[in-house]
Amino acid sequence: MMAESDVLFAVVLFAAAGQRAVDRIIAPFPDRGSAVAFARDNGLHCFSIGPMAFAVPTTVPPPATTVPPPASTVSAVVSPAGNNRGGQVRA
């Protein structure tokens, strides 16, 4: 575990009071006091101070991808009388 002196801190600015939507992350700060002083000096509201490891994810999950379904294959439809109804053109 790292000592607090080795941890960098971040100001997490929220979109509005009571919301969890993050508007901006401002970092790095060497200690909590510096981060709080920055937020107050710049008139920031609706913010939280935390270690950068929690404020800024170090791993980003890969984007959700979906595999497209295979291209449908159109098969020729043959009527009981033996006529080809698959839309093929005969020369």
Backbone as a chain_set.jsonl record, in Angstrom:
{"seq": "MMAESDVLFAVVLFAAAGQRAVDRIIAPFPDRGSAVAFARDNGLHCFSIGPMAFAVPTTVPPPATTVPPPASTVSAVVSPAGNNRGGQVRA", "coords": {"N": [[0.844, -1.177, 0.0], [0.48, 2.247, -0.711], [2.05, 5.1, 0.752], [0.367, 8.018, 2.023], [1.715, 10.281, 1.224], [2.731, 9.607, -1.226], [0.617, 9.532, -2.901], [-1.346, 10.978, -5.445], [-3.795, 13.545, -5.814], [-7.152, 14.361, -6.923], [-9.535, 16.742, -8.148], [-12.857, 16.239, -8.397], [-15.324, 17.32, -10.347], [-18.734, 17.793, -10.278], [-21.757, 17.694, -12.28], [-24.054, 18.879, -11.162], [-25.459, 19.668, -7.92], [-26.03, 16.863, -5.894], [-26.041, 15.111, -8.005], [-24.591, 12.412, -9.87], [-23.255, 12.603, -12.187], [-20.277, 13.199, -13.743], [-18.645, 16.156, -14.428], [-16.103, 17.231, -14.879], [-12.674, 16.376, -14.383], [-10.051, 17.418, -12.454], [-6.652, 17.4, -12.153], [-3.172, 16.722, -11.488], [-2.825, 16.832, -7.882], [-0.65, 17.381, -5.138], [-1.487, 16.882, -2.529], [-4.418, 16.576, -0.365], [-5.131, 19.055, 0.718], [-4.085, 20.96, -1.087], [-5.664, 20.411, -3.31], [-8.229, 21.065, -2.353], [-7.841, 23.784, -1.803], [-7.383, 24.743, -4.407], [-9.895, 24.257, -5.585], [-11.585, 25.891, -4.045], [-10.395, 28.432, -4.395], [-10.898, 28.838, -7.069], [-13.601, 29.048, -7.2], [-15.199, 26.759, -7.466], [-18.038, 24.619, -7.349], [-19.98, 21.903, -6.044], [-18.15, 19.633, -5.83], [-15.753, 16.995, -5.29], [-13.028, 15.582, -3.475], [-10.498, 13.304, -4.122], [-8.306, 10.399, -4.221], [-6.293, 10.105, -7.153], [-6.29, 7.59, -8.309], [-8.833, 6.623, -7.872], [-10.427, 8.554, -8.988], [-9.709, 8.786, -11.652], [-9.989, 6.37, -13.961], [-7.72, 3.687, -14.42], [-7.765, 1.659, -16.169], [-9.537, 1.112, -19.088], [-12.572, -0.157, -20.056], [-13.087, -2.228, -22.926], [-14.856, -1.022, -25.822], [-18.311, -1.794, -26.156], [-19.093, -4.243, -28.377], [-20.951, -5.547, -31.032], [-21.517, -8.477, -32.78], [-22.203, -8.53, -36.12], [-25.028, -10.069, -37.633], [-24.711, -12.902, -39.822], [-24.634, -12.347, -43.364], [-27.684, -12.676, -44.972], [-28.572, -15.426, -46.926], [-30.083, -15.737, -49.969], [-32.172, -18.092, -51.119], [-33.175, -19.882, -53.995], [-36.573, -20.182, -54.754], [-38.51, -22.857, -55.501], [-41.311, -23.771, -57.245], [-43.97, -26.194, -56.815], [-44.579, -27.012, -59.386], [-42.244, -26.952, -60.688], [-41.275, -24.568, -61.632], [-38.945, -21.977, -61.585], [-38.867, -19.664, -59.094], [-37.168, -17.875, -57.911], [-36.319, -15.361, -58.612], [-34.327, -15.272, -60.431], [-32.757, -14.396, -63.477], [-33.348, -15.533, -66.672], [-31.552, -16.22, -69.593]], "CA": [[0.0, 0.0, 0.0], [1.287, 3.457, -0.829], [1.867, 6.116, 1.792], [-0.432, 9.13, 1.496], [2.594, 11.259, 0.585], [2.994, 9.148, -2.589], [-0.642, 9.535, -3.637], [-1.773, 12.248, -6.034], [-5.226, 13.751, -5.619], [-7.886, 14.993, -8.012], [-10.809, 17.402, -7.869], [-13.895, 15.701, -9.281], [-16.376, 18.337, -10.44], [-19.989, 17.185, -10.71], [-22.61, 18.551, -13.107], [-24.943, 19.641, -10.273], [-25.549, 19.112, -6.568], [-26.838, 15.664, -5.781], [-25.94, 14.269, -9.194], [-23.359, 11.637, -9.961], [-22.652, 12.833, -13.499], [-19.015, 13.93, -13.616], [-18.476, 17.189, -15.443], [-14.686, 17.422, -15.183], [-11.703, 15.93, -13.381], [-8.887, 18.297, -12.485], [-5.612, 16.715, -11.406], [-2.912, 16.13, -10.172], [-2.466, 17.678, -6.74], [0.207, 16.575, -4.267], [-2.171, 16.519, -1.291], [-5.824, 16.983, -0.31], [-5.209, 20.488, 1.005], [-3.856, 21.7, -2.335], [-6.828, 20.206, -4.166], [-9.325, 21.856, -1.785], [-7.505, 25.196, -2.0], [-7.614, 25.037, -5.817], [-11.339, 24.293, -5.832], [-12.159, 27.086, -3.401], [-9.842, 29.637, -5.026], [-11.484, 28.98, -8.396], [-15.052, 29.154, -7.089], [-15.883, 25.538, -7.904], [-19.092, 24.092, -6.486], [-20.356, 20.511, -6.336], [-16.944, 18.875, -6.129], [-15.251, 16.05, -4.315], [-11.588, 15.378, -3.559], [-10.157, 11.9, -3.915], [-7.077, 9.948, -4.871], [-6.432, 10.003, -8.608], [-6.567, 6.205, -8.684], [-10.28, 6.428, -7.849], [-11.077, 9.569, -9.822], [-9.382, 8.551, -13.061], [-9.76, 4.936, -14.141], [-6.456, 3.364, -15.079], [-8.084, 0.746, -17.258], [-10.79, 1.467, -19.746], [-13.114, -1.363, -20.676], [-13.235, -2.094, -24.379], [-16.222, -0.65, -26.196], [-19.209, -2.912, -26.418], [-19.243, -4.499, -29.807], [-21.86, -6.625, -31.366], [-21.147, -9.148, -34.02], [-23.358, -8.459, -37.016], [-25.461, -11.394, -38.096], [-24.187, -13.187, -41.168], [-25.486, -11.89, -44.458], [-28.65, -13.719, -45.304], [-28.435, -15.97, -48.276], [-31.386, -15.904, -50.588], [-32.188, -19.308, -51.927], [-34.212, -19.886, -55.028], [-37.793, -20.889, -54.382], [-38.998, -23.63, -56.645], [-42.709, -24.141, -57.036], [-44.193, -27.624, -57.061], [-44.639, -27.291, -60.828], [-40.886, -26.965, -61.198], [-40.882, -23.263, -62.13], [-38.017, -21.283, -60.696], [-39.451, -18.398, -58.653], [-36.178, -17.222, -57.067], [-35.934, -14.061, -59.105], [-33.183, -15.355, -61.313], [-33.05, -14.008, -64.857], [-32.906, -16.53, -67.648], [-31.198, -15.626, -70.871]], "C": [[0.89, 1.242, 0.0], [1.014, 4.389, 0.351], [1.107, 7.286, 1.196], [0.443, 10.171, 0.82], [2.915, 10.877, -0.864], [1.758, 9.219, -3.48], [-0.904, 10.928, -4.192], [-3.286, 12.334, -5.938], [-5.839, 14.496, -6.797], [-9.128, 15.676, -7.47], [-11.794, 16.855, -8.893], [-15.057, 16.684, -9.226], [-17.623, 17.687, -11.021], [-20.846, 18.2, -11.452], [-23.521, 19.425, -12.243], [-24.975, 18.95, -8.919], [-26.463, 17.9, -6.566], [-26.797, 14.755, -6.999], [-24.608, 13.54, -9.207], [-22.661, 11.817, -11.303], [-21.411, 13.712, -13.335], [-18.887, 14.899, -14.777], [-17.012, 17.307, -15.86], [-13.852, 16.85, -14.041], [-10.469, 16.791, -13.55], [-7.822, 17.664, -11.594], [-4.268, 17.019, -12.051], [-2.603, 17.198, -9.128], [-1.671, 16.814, -5.774], [-0.457, 16.15, -2.966], [-3.603, 17.04, -1.318], [-5.972, 18.49, -0.11], [-5.026, 21.341, -0.241], [-5.061, 21.589, -3.263], [-8.014, 21.041, -3.674], [-9.074, 23.344, -2.016], [-7.747, 25.601, -3.463], [-9.107, 25.184, -6.096], [-11.967, 25.552, -5.244], [-11.676, 28.374, -4.065], [-10.472, 29.899, -6.398], [-13.009, 28.969, -8.385], [-15.811, 27.931, -7.573], [-16.92, 25.122, -6.872], [-19.349, 22.653, -6.897], [-19.124, 19.69, -6.723], [-16.623, 17.928, -4.982], [-13.756, 15.916, -4.532], [-11.321, 13.901, -3.298], [-8.851, 11.559, -4.581], [-7.3, 9.781, -6.371], [-6.763, 8.578, -9.041], [-8.064, 5.929, -8.701], [-10.992, 7.393, -8.785], [-10.879, 9.305, -11.304], [-9.128, 7.062, -13.233], [-8.462, 4.677, -14.892], [-6.656, 2.357, -16.196], [-9.444, 1.131, -17.805], [-11.342, 0.206, -20.382], [-13.266, -1.163, -22.176], [-14.671, -1.729, -24.728], [-17.049, -1.893, -26.49], [-19.374, -3.068, -27.923], [-20.232, -5.631, -29.988], [-21.422, -7.209, -32.696], [-22.364, -9.101, -34.934], [-23.754, -9.861, -37.456], [-24.915, -11.645, -39.499], [-25.174, -12.718, -42.226], [-26.43, -13.017, -44.839], [-28.429, -14.171, -46.741], [-29.834, -16.23, -48.802], [-31.317, -17.16, -51.446], [-33.346, -19.232, -52.907], [-35.395, -20.711, -54.534], [-38.315, -21.586, -55.621], [-40.424, -24.057, -56.323], [-42.887, -25.627, -57.308], [-44.237, -27.96, -58.545], [-43.259, -27.291, -61.457], [-40.447, -25.631, -61.764], [-39.979, -22.57, -61.111], [-38.602, -19.924, -60.361], [-38.465, -17.583, -57.813], [-35.723, -15.879, -57.578], [-34.732, -14.1, -60.017], [-33.619, -15.041, -62.74], [-32.498, -15.076, -65.775], [-32.628, -15.841, -68.981], [-31.916, -16.29, -72.008]], "O": [[1.937, 1.263, 0.648], [-0.099, 4.453, 0.872], [1.189, 7.527, -0.008], [-0.027, 10.88, -0.069], [3.327, 11.732, -1.648], [1.849, 8.989, -4.686], [-0.711, 11.931, -3.504], [-3.977, 11.316, -5.976], [-5.145, 15.167, -7.562], [-9.701, 15.251, -6.467], [-11.593, 16.99, -10.1], [-15.692, 16.855, -8.185], [-17.588, 17.106, -12.106], [-20.688, 19.408, -11.28], [-23.736, 20.593, -12.564], [-24.571, 17.795, -8.787], [-27.538, 17.915, -7.165], [-27.464, 13.72, -7.013], [-23.626, 13.999, -8.624], [-21.594, 11.247, -11.531], [-21.499, 14.837, -12.843], [-19.002, 14.523, -15.943], [-16.708, 17.463, -17.042], [-14.276, 16.843, -12.885], [-9.906, 16.887, -14.641], [-8.065, 17.421, -10.412], [-4.272, 17.569, -13.153], [-2.179, 18.308, -9.45], [-1.982, 15.635, -5.603], [-0.041, 15.165, -2.355], [-3.965, 17.842, -2.179], [-6.844, 19.118, -0.709], [-5.732, 22.332, -0.429], [-5.435, 22.558, -3.924], [-8.722, 21.652, -4.475], [-9.99, 24.081, -2.381], [-8.263, 26.688, -3.723], [-9.53, 26.127, -6.765], [-12.792, 26.199, -5.89], [-12.46, 29.3, -4.273], [-10.566, 31.047, -6.833], [-13.639, 28.889, -9.44], [-16.943, 28.048, -8.042], [-16.702, 25.258, -5.668], [-18.967, 22.241, -7.992], [-19.066, 19.122, -7.814], [-17.145, 18.047, -3.874], [-13.266, 16.112, -5.644], [-11.862, 13.323, -2.356], [-8.34, 12.321, -5.402], [-8.375, 9.364, -6.802], [-7.451, 8.385, -10.043], [-8.522, 5.083, -9.468], [-12.055, 7.071, -9.316], [-11.767, 9.565, -12.116], [-8.147, 6.541, -12.703], [-8.145, 5.356, -15.869], [-5.804, 2.222, -17.073], [-10.374, 1.436, -17.058], [-10.651, -0.439, -21.17], [-13.541, -0.056, -22.637], [-15.599, -2.09, -24.004], [-16.55, -2.896, -27.0], [-19.747, -2.132, -28.631], [-20.314, -6.551, -29.174], [-21.01, -6.492, -33.607], [-23.437, -9.578, -34.565], [-22.901, -10.732, -37.628], [-24.687, -10.708, -40.263], [-26.385, -12.698, -42.007], [-26.018, -14.165, -45.005], [-28.138, -13.373, -47.633], [-30.656, -16.867, -48.144], [-30.51, -17.265, -52.369], [-34.363, -18.586, -52.65], [-35.23, -21.793, -53.971], [-38.532, -20.962, -56.66], [-40.698, -24.628, -55.267], [-42.046, -26.248, -57.96], [-43.955, -29.098, -58.921], [-43.119, -27.599, -62.64], [-39.356, -25.541, -62.328], [-40.25, -22.593, -59.911], [-38.815, -19.109, -61.258], [-38.882, -16.69, -57.076], [-34.799, -15.3, -57.008], [-34.172, -13.054, -60.345], [-34.727, -15.387, -63.149], [-31.337, -15.472, -65.671], [-33.392, -14.983, -69.424], [-31.73, -15.908, -73.163]]}, "num_chains": 1, "name": "protein.A"}
